[in-house]
């Protein structure tokens, strides 16, 4: 192949990557794609508002903090701080918040390329990036203003520094920088703690031949993290926000089954959840890792039976060893394992969590293909026995072929999503705000699990009915609503009996409007209620009457379940 032909093919390849990448930035106001396999993920109607509510409130209502409500910025300040800066330029809009998320996704692409290029050929790096930009799964979740794309950017920054430590002029200082980046990761999303083994692996594996040097770098990273994160915790305590910080862990502590074997079931469920990210590529990543492990073990067994072939076997085993000792691939595997471990411990996998799993599985595939082709004799500077070249080279070619096929199928679905945007939720949020303005009812304040999301879209002030961060006299939803006296409540499709009981303490409910949104059969109607304070400031007692059902002074048509 001539140099000109190679350049033309490379240019065409880069063009494909750029076009698919740019599709992520088109129609950012559109809904999360309807009728996708991830229809039920909560993030599309909650997380963008929740985790950016400090920035939204600061710009729209003058104060980032709302006592007794969900204030995640106390524990996770990175994304709301960046959105707060951005909103000075753009105003508060979902397009601006999502554009920021897409910008981080673009950074993830560049950083993934650089990570693989630290010890790999250009084609392997471009293959991984191609799998990322054509993934309909990453397309859907990278266009939401959620925490995962931001978290991955800072992790990839740390990994890029870590794998290059031996070549850096000041490795100890750079290690301290990694520690600071890990603090930023923790302040982006606390699940970053499950990515610590990946960062440590990427740091220490390149330095494993010099234990003293590795220890110095590790101590520098640990010290920088401990100091910087400790300073943030001190600031939180000094400002009297420790209760809001701890509440982040309270709301994420999901109930665990009583059976002793539940961790096994939870882990199996979380591993199976990898299919959310990709039905072909995630299993392919697992297969190549299993193949490497089996091949390495088989090589040792044959060496024991036939000493004459020991050198031959050593060469064959080398590709598997290089895979497992490789800082890039090892860190990618540990990132996948860490996030699956997080979901297993939490006992609550959600599709959005697998953005981390999917991205690093794509890196695993590219690195594994590179290792297979190199071990088979196709790699630069590697001399492998002729008897082994065909099998390993063919295996590498199969991995690449399956990956390319999956990228083609995925790209077709991505284009389908991109060419058919829908705007049901933003329309519903706008209609809800307009109804509130045209039919005044007490204070213009909405209570809803999607309230912060509605605030982002239509600038309606809101409280969350699902989370109540204890703050002084505000200890639960009844005391919170008594303090703030909201005039409105919005629910999806039905009423939760527990929430209804809490609202009944001070209010009767009148169903006044319903707005179609999304495609989830359990959440495709956003239902609006007026909250009417009880006469004379009456306070109902749940121990005296059943308040989980519709009461005579209510006007409710949707079911409670």
RAGIDA-V104583 format. One line per field, one symbol per residue. ss: DSSP state (a for helix, b for strand, c for the rest). psi: psi as a letter, one per 30 degrees, with the letter a starting at -180 (. if undefined). burial: 1 if it has 24 or more other ideal C-beta (glycine too) atoms within 12 Angstrom, else 0. Layout:
ss = ???
psi = ???
burial = ???
//
This chain:
ss = ccaaaaaaaaaaaaaaaaaaaaaccccccccccccccccccaaaacaaaaaaaaaaaaaaaccccccccccaaaccaaaaaaaaaaaaaacccaaaaaaaaaaaaaaaaaaaaaaaaccccaaaaaaaaaaaaccaaaaaaacccccaaaaaaaaaaaaaaaccaaacccaaaaaaaaaaaaaaaaaacaaaaaaaaaaaaaaaacccccaaaaaaaaaaaaaaaaaaaaaaaaaaaacccaaaaaaaaaaccccccccccaaaaaaaaaaaaaaaccccaaaaaaaaaaaaaaaaaaaaaaaaacaaaaaaaaaaaaaaaaaaacaaaaaaaaaaaaaaaaaaaaccccaaaaaaaaaaaaaaaaaaaaaaaaaaaacccccccaaaaaaaaaaaaaaaaaaaaaaaaaaaaaaaaaaccccaaaaaaaaaaaaaaacccccccbbcccaaaaaaaacccbbcccccccbccbccaaaaaaaacccbbbbbccbcaaaaaaaaccbbbbbbbbbbbbbbccbbbbbbbbbbbcaaacccccccccccccccccbccccbc
psi = kleeeeeeeeeeeeeeeeeeefffgkhffllkklhlfhegkfefgeeeeefgfeeeeeeeffkfkjkfajiffefifeeeeeeeeeffefljleeeeeeeeeeeeeeeeeeeeeeeffhlleeeeeeeeeeeffjfeeeeffgkiafeeeeeeeeeeeeeeefgeffleieeeeeeeeeeeeeeeefekffffffeeeeeeeefefgffieeeeeeeeeeeeeeeeeeeeeeeeeeeeghgeeeeffefefgikkklfkfgeeeeeeeeeeefffeekfeeeeeeeeeeeeeeeeeeeeeeeeefjffgeeeeeeefeeeeeeffkeeeeeeefeeeeeeeeeeefhikkeffgeeeeefeeeeeeeeeeeeeefffflkgkjlkeffeeeeeeeeeeeeeeeeeeeeeeeeeeeeeefiklheeeeeeeeeeeeeefikjbkikkkkfgeeeeeeeggkkllkffkjjkjbfjfleeeeeeefilflkkljelkkeeeeeeefefllkjkflkkkkafkffigjjkkkkjjkkkggkjkjffeljgflklegljkfllj.
burial = 000000000000100110011011111111111101111111111111111111111111100111111111111111111111011000011111111111111111111111111111101111111111111111111111111111111111111111111101001101111111111111111111111111111111111000000101110111111001100100010000101110110011000000000000010001101111110111111111101100110010000000000000101111111111111111111111111111110111111111111111111111111111111111100101000110111011011101110110011011001100011111011111101100001001111111111111111111111111111001011101111101111111111100111111111111111111111100111111111111000001000000100110010101010
//
